[in-house]
């Protein structure tokens, strides 16, 4: 199957702007630290589940 698009995440930039560590975000949101690090490093974006609560808190 040919990939037609590429998802990227700016979470690393957002966390730096808000002076928040991935660990603190994990504790505050209850999200798995592994999921947050995947988003920070743009890994596994094609099969990661993103919770709406995490997306809302980043806004």
N, C-alpha and C positions, 0 to 999 in steps of 0.2 A: 504494500500500500504506500502510495506516495504522500509524503507530508505536505500539506498545503498551507500551513500556518505555523507560527512559532509563538508560544506564550512566554512572556518574561514577567518578572516581578521586581518591583522597585522597593521591596521591603527593607533592604539594607540601607538605602538612602533615607527612607522614611524614619527608620529607627534612629539613625544618626541625627537627623534634623530634630527629632523629639527627645533626644538624649535618653533613649530606652535601650536596654540590652535585650537580646533574644530570651534570656533566662527570665528577666522581669516580665516580659510580655507573656511568656508561658505561664508564669505564676498568676498574673493578673487575669488572664483569659481562661485558664484551665485547659488550654490547648497543649498537645504533646510538643515537647521541645524539639523532637526530631522533625516534626512537620514544619515548625517555624524555621529551623535551620535549613531545611530543603528549600523553603521559600526565599530565605536570605541568599542562598547560594545558587538559586535558579536551577535546582536539580529535581527531576521527577515531576515537572509541572504538568506533563500530559496525563499523569495518573494520580495526582494528589487531590485529596478532598479539602475544599476550603469551606470552613464554616462561616455562615453569615454573621455570627457574633464577632469573629475575628476581623472580618472585613469592615464591619461597622465600627469597631474600636479603633481601627487604623485611619478612619476618615477624619 
